[in-house]
Amino acid sequence: MSKICQITGKKASVGNNVSHSKRRTKRKFNINLHTKKFYWVEQDMWIELTLSAHALRTINKIGLNAALKKAAAEGNLDFKDIKIVSF
């Protein structure tokens, strides 16, 4: 699974490690990803999403359904990529 947030579309960025002598070597800045399960009330099912910490705050603020619609409109989420969890 790739290290990309399904809601915001954030992914790792590239930068430099800078030593004391100012030598630069390439490094990767990974994002703070979490795999979370949510109950999607509108569809009456449990889903699992890979989210950044920023996306978790977005879901808490505007709700799951609105966040999913916004992500789909921005092109970050395809509904076939949502993992359905069965209990």
C-alpha positions as CSV (number, residue, x, y, z in Angstrom):
1,M,0.0,0.0,0.0
2,S,1.3,3.4,-0.9
3,K,2.0,6.1,1.6
4,I,-0.6,8.5,0.4
5,C,-3.5,10.0,2.4
6,Q,-6.9,9.0,0.8
7,I,-8.6,12.2,1.9
8,T,-6.1,15.0,1.4
9,G,-3.8,13.4,-1.2
10,K,-0.7,14.2,0.9
11,K,2.4,12.1,0.2
12,A,6.1,12.0,1.1
13,S,8.2,15.0,0.0
14,V,11.9,15.0,-0.7
15,G,14.5,17.2,0.9
16,N,18.1,17.2,2.2
17,N,19.9,16.0,5.3
18,V,22.3,18.8,6.1
19,S,25.3,17.9,8.3
20,H,27.3,20.2,10.5
21,S,29.7,20.7,7.6
22,K,26.8,21.6,5.3
23,R,27.1,18.5,3.2
24,R,23.7,17.6,1.7
25,T,22.3,14.1,1.1
26,K,18.8,13.3,-0.1
27,R,16.2,12.2,2.3
28,K,12.4,11.7,2.4
29,F,9.9,13.5,4.7
30,N,7.2,10.9,5.3
31,I,3.7,12.0,6.4
32,N,1.9,11.0,9.6
33,L,-0.4,8.2,8.3
34,H,-2.9,6.1,10.3
35,T,-5.2,3.3,9.2
36,K,-8.6,4.0,10.8
37,K,-12.0,2.2,10.7
38,F,-15.1,4.4,10.4
39,Y,-18.8,3.6,10.4
40,W,-20.3,5.3,7.3
41,V,-23.9,6.0,8.4
42,E,-25.2,6.9,4.9
43,Q,-24.1,3.6,3.4
44,D,-24.7,1.6,6.6
45,M,-21.2,-0.1,6.5
46,W,-17.8,0.0,8.1
47,I,-14.9,1.2,6.0
48,E,-11.1,1.4,6.5
49,L,-9.2,4.5,5.3
50,T,-5.5,5.4,5.3
51,L,-5.4,9.0,6.6
52,S,-3.0,11.7,7.7
53,A,-3.4,13.4,11.0
54,H,-4.7,16.5,9.1
55,A,-7.4,14.4,7.4
56,L,-8.5,13.0,10.8
57,R,-9.1,16.6,12.0
58,T,-11.0,17.3,8.8
59,I,-13.3,14.4,9.3
60,N,-13.9,15.5,12.9
61,K,-14.8,19.0,11.7
62,I,-17.0,18.4,8.6
63,G,-18.0,14.8,9.0
64,L,-17.1,11.6,7.2
65,N,-19.6,11.8,4.3
66,A,-18.7,15.4,3.5
67,A,-14.9,14.6,3.7
68,L,-15.4,11.7,1.3
69,K,-17.4,13.8,-1.2
70,K,-14.8,16.5,-1.0
71,A,-11.9,14.1,-1.6
72,A,-13.7,12.5,-4.6
73,A,-14.4,16.0,-6.1
74,E,-10.7,16.9,-5.7
75,G,-9.6,13.6,-7.3
76,N,-7.8,12.2,-4.2
77,L,-10.3,9.4,-3.6
78,D,-11.8,6.8,-5.9
79,F,-14.7,5.0,-4.2
80,K,-13.5,1.6,-5.5
81,D,-10.3,2.2,-3.3
82,I,-12.3,2.2,-0.1
83,K,-11.8,-1.0,1.9
84,I,-15.0,-2.4,3.3
85,V,-14.6,-4.0,6.7
86,S,-17.0,-6.8,7.8
87,F,-17.5,-7.7,11.4
